[in-house]
């Protein structure tokens, strides 16, 4: 049994220890963030299988009233009349209606709305003595480890990213390309060697050629020849370094492109296989950002950040080894500024992390707004709201500009302070090293080499903090990608699922209850038995659950209680591919993909021949308008089918369903947005489509459902009437009222016209 139990303080425990008995089992224990009077405070709601207890932490007699002992309110389960979570402006309240006493109101802020929705569901289940089933995995808005606000619900906390684990998971994508990884490691070693050698060569040029201290230095001509050889060595090292850099860049670019392409493909495959509930809980713009922005951020880090970090880390340790070998005391002097640079970098990037988070959120808001504005451009134009949309965009664009400007100012300060600290290191080296050169055997060549090595240490050190932040952002993007990849997909690969190669078409709803928000069911205790080949018309006002009903048949969502059976098998136990491959759907707003008309019709049966596509179009009354176009079946429909009219898109959609040849057909308002002539053609196509198929039809015009075998009238999520069109009209109940209302509306419209 799932329980929703939060940790409570000793004060609360003391208040309820005398109330609960040892036989009672706590099922719910949650806290609010508001007092009964709406001020910020804390209350606790505890539910057992016998009672509900409300415990205020700080007793306020003015707000609690005289009820209860020490402010504790005890309500037996049998005294509950109803429980619901009521949304309010900026928050909500849990309403516990009692049979004999006044209703209890427990307010909470909007951040706790989901939690109390589950609480209301659980209390209703206890009241009705149903099975106790609530969701304990609630959306998180704060990190469970550090308590910081997350950038989005259930998002990734950048402060708590498991970097090594994430890096290891990214590295696992390199396994198929292990040969190139080994080649890259060899190239990196040669690169490091070619960059460490020049300062040592310059040391020999100064000490052995230009300023020799030995009496056996040789003549000017001999030294000139030696200088030429050393210069050739420098040239060779530079050419080798250049070649290795080019080779490293090519290998890294190839590897990073392959790895990010593999990750992006894996991500897209998983997105295609996720549930409709997953998409209902998330914004499309945010998901698109994971496929595009997050994967691109990861690619940039793999191309530039990770190689830079690895090569310069190895090179720094190698340089420090050389420097300690050359002069350990001077090396220690060189290291003096490094702790200050590290401290400054940590301080700076700690502040910059917040700036980057805000920058990312600003980008996400701007992208989401753009996506919404472009998707709804027809509505914008229809209501002449271009100015409003421009102003809204300018506001978000200005927010992004401000955070970008603030970021640039922080960069300026960072580089200025870092340059000052590393410059101090250079001064220390030349001061101490110069004195060593004047007073000891420490040579000028060694000092110059030391200075050159010093800048090879200081240079990357300035960027290590940036690479650290870069890595943090890239790993945060990778974590967001892996979060989607790790999400539970639909049960396509369930080995225990029942295969059903050919569906006969019997559909049974057995006491089905379902809600997108579990505490507020859309459908209540629906019972319906449909025989194969029967046409069922679903009617009712908007929002009564008609579309939800057909969505459950296709198992876009799973029922909360009860079961839906196809040919006597619970849809949750059927192979999902077998189920959906035999269900056809024609939506109110048909969706066509970019491509030709033939490609869109053939989408329902990828292996169909052109003759089969044409036959489906003829059956859908689409053939005539298709061949009337210049390119016929090769006509490009445009994005979302925008090159076709509404009626044309609908007929292409019906042709697609006909070609799919489903055993169960779902028609969701298929003729609601077309003219009378087009509707007639569509109705003829639908009449051919529904033959010998179990059909569920939702129609705006009730008269179009006259041919249905039975009409199911829904009201408030419940079936209130079932019968033929004539039977329900004779009954003069809910359906009769709907028809009368629609006729009155049509007459009013006719008078106005």
Secondary structure, DSSP 8 states (H G I E B T S, - for coil): ---EE----HHHHHHHTTTS-TT--EEEEEE-SB-TTSSB--EEEEEESSEEEEEESS--HHHH-S-SBTTBEEEEGGGEEEEEEEEETTEEEEEEEESSS--EEEEEEGGGHHHHHHHHHHHHHHHTT-----------SB-TTT--B-SSTT---GGG--HHHHHHHHHHTTGGGHHHHHHHHHHHHHHHHHHHHHHHHHHHIIIIIIS--STT---HHHHHHHHHHHHHHHHHHHHHHHHHHHHHHHHHHHHHHHHHHHHHHHHHHHHHHB-HHHHHTS-HHHHHHIIIIIHHHHHHIIIIIHHHHHHHHHHHHHHHHHHHHHHHHHHHHHTHHHHHHHHHHHHHHHHHHHHHHHHHHHHHHHHHHHHHHHHTHHHHHHTT-HHHHHHHHHHHHHHHHHHHHHHHHHHHHHHHHHHHHHHHHHHHHHHHHHHHHHHSS--HHHHHHHHHHHHHHHHHHHHHHHHHHHHHHHHHHHHHHHHHHTS-B-STT-TTSB--SS----EEEEEEEE-SSTTS-SEEEEEEEE-TT-EEEEE-STTSSHHHHHHHHTTSS--SEEEEEETTEEGGGB-HHHHHTTEEEE-SS----SSBHHHHHGGGSTT--HHHHHHHHHHTT-HHHHHTSTTGGG-B--GGGTTS-HHHHHHHHHHHHHHHT-SEEEEESTTTTS-HHHHHHHHHHHHHHTTTSEEEEE-SSGGGGTT-SEEEEEETTEEEEEE-HHHHHHHTSHHHHHHHHHHHHHHHHHHH-
